[in-house]
């Protein structure tokens, strides 16, 4: 079976790691980066399982692996399929944010993560995550012409 716990680690970590990297790099590259990070974890499981923050480490591994094929993030345009309505300008506005701002905004506002969860995944302080989120939301509001009263 799985005596060393990799399957349980994978089941717990993969969704969160994938969401964080998709927030940073878009759906395609984010999934690739998560797969790269988890493959690295499998290959080096003896070392990874003893780390204090293995998910944060794998986030960095995924970032490093995807930088080798550095391309700008690609967020798909809103489609006409039966999906919830999305502001048509949102993908371009998200693309204009810095990576850290985009990750903070998408994970906190889109997925409901706490500041602490984002800080642990990205290995930055909670106050930095709060600053990235605030700056990112301000930039999104400006880009989309939204006032805080609306």
Secondary structure by P-SEA (a helix, b strand, c coil): cccccaaaaaaacaaaaaaaaaaccccaaaaaaaaaaaaaaaaaaaaaaacccaaaaaaaaaaaaaaaacccbbbbccccccccccccaaaaaaaaccaaaaaaaaaaccccccaaaaaaaacccaaaaaaaaaaaaaaaaaaacccccc
